[in-house]
Amino acid sequence: MEHVTNEPAGVGRPDWVAPATEPLDPSIPVNDYDSFAEEYSAENENSLLNAHIERPAMTALAGDVSGRRILDAGCGSGALTAALRERGAVVTGIDASAGMLAVARRRLGDDADLRVVDLRDPLPFADGTFDDVVASLVLHYLKDWGPTLAEMRRVLKPGGRLLASVNHPFVEWLAEDPRPSYRETTSHTDLWTFNGKSFPLTFWRRPLSAMTDAFIDAGFCPPAISEPKTAPDAPESFSGISFMCFVAQVPSSGCSYGCQATCS
Ligand SMILES: C[S@@+](CC[C@H](N)C(=O)[O-])C[C@H]1O[C@@H](n2cnc3c(N)ncnc32)[C@H](O)[C@@H]1O
């Protein structure tokens, strides 16, 4: 399990993450999960932030998924895919990284439906294919959420749900140096270091209202928002802020949110 540093204001970041302070080496690709798929997957498996905060939160939000057809968008090495399958869901996993999907296939088996897909592109599924889309810790790699959320909505059935987790916008804002205008959408690059080798990852931070507006603009009902806590059975606790989760429903005649904006 990684050590989660308690930076000022309770910002939780693992100690293998540091801001990129020097100009980047242009020969090293950014956000190249293929380069560290094994190392990141091993870290993600048992880490406090992933295994004991984010993943339990997402599985709890998903609730009873038995028999539901679910798209795991940005599935990585498939830990959430596996958890949803164990609960009876029929899950398709997509990710931009073939290396991460190779780890997922080792976990999930040859018959798992796993495909290389970049979430900035149209999704290779028919309208209304899925009951749920889950997107764990992936949307913050995208500058523009609009086309991606519109595609997610398209492949969901009426009443279907998009469950998404992202780095908490306040964490990202507090971590950026110099601190940017909160109201702007800004990017910053961190270095993730595994076995003495560092890899650059660029994250897009946006204000909370830009996130909720993006769901609504894509045709979802106003999302429910939550800030996950450490799971009760975790070996240690973290009281700071880490992630934000959204549950956004596609309008339907039985829509439980009762909003008038998009339901007609
Ligand atoms: C932090 S990992 C999370 C993986 C998994 N969802 C989980 O929570 O364990 C982020 C994943 O998003 C994927 N990713 C990043 N940008 C992407 C994009 N544009 N399209 C599809 N996948 C992307 C990466 O390859 C990586 O597997």
The ligand as a MOL file (V3000), in Angstrom:
LIG
                    3D

  0  0  0     0  0            999 V3000
M  V30 BEGIN CTAB
M  V30 COUNTS 27 29 0 0 0
M  V30 BEGIN ATOM
M  V30 1 C -6.0600 5.8020 -13.4140 0
M  V30 2 S -6.3010 4.5480 -14.5980 0 CHG=1
M  V30 3 C -7.8670 3.9020 -14.0380 0
M  V30 4 C -8.1480 2.5180 -14.5300 0
M  V30 5 C -9.4230 1.8800 -13.9750 0
M  V30 6 N -10.6160 2.6110 -14.3970 0
M  V30 7 C -9.3660 1.8190 -12.4820 0
M  V30 8 O -9.9760 2.6520 -11.8240 0
M  V30 9 O -8.6710 0.9350 -11.9740 0 CHG=-1
M  V30 10 C -6.7860 5.4810 -16.0360 0
M  V30 11 C -7.0480 4.6400 -17.2600 0
M  V30 12 O -7.6210 5.5060 -18.2390 0
M  V30 13 C -7.0940 5.1490 -19.5000 0
M  V30 14 N -7.2240 6.2960 -20.3990 0
M  V30 15 C -6.6190 7.4990 -20.3140 0
M  V30 16 N -6.9970 8.2910 -21.3260 0
M  V30 17 C -7.8790 7.5720 -22.0740 0
M  V30 18 C -8.6300 7.8290 -23.2650 0
M  V30 19 N -8.5360 9.0000 -23.8970 0
M  V30 20 N -9.4180 6.8500 -23.7390 0
M  V30 21 C -9.5110 5.6590 -23.1130 0
M  V30 22 N -8.8270 5.3560 -21.9930 0
M  V30 23 C -8.0100 6.2960 -21.4730 0
M  V30 24 C -5.6630 4.7600 -19.2200 0
M  V30 25 O -5.1180 3.9800 -20.2600 0
M  V30 26 C -5.8080 4.0170 -17.8990 0
M  V30 27 O -6.0130 2.6470 -18.0760 0
M  V30 END ATOM
M  V30 BEGIN BOND
M  V30 1 1 1 2
M  V30 2 1 2 3
M  V30 3 1 2 10
M  V30 4 1 3 4
M  V30 5 1 4 5
M  V30 6 1 5 6
M  V30 7 1 5 7
M  V30 8 2 7 8
M  V30 9 1 7 9
M  V30 10 1 10 11
M  V30 11 1 11 12
M  V30 12 1 11 26
M  V30 13 1 12 13
M  V30 14 1 13 14
M  V30 15 1 13 24
M  V30 16 1 14 15
M  V30 17 1 14 23
M  V30 18 2 15 16
M  V30 19 1 16 17
M  V30 20 1 17 18
M  V30 21 2 17 23
M  V30 22 1 18 19
M  V30 23 2 18 20
M  V30 24 1 20 21
M  V30 25 2 21 22
M  V30 26 1 22 23
M  V30 27 1 24 25
M  V30 28 1 24 26
M  V30 29 1 26 27
M  V30 END BOND
M  V30 END CTAB
M  END
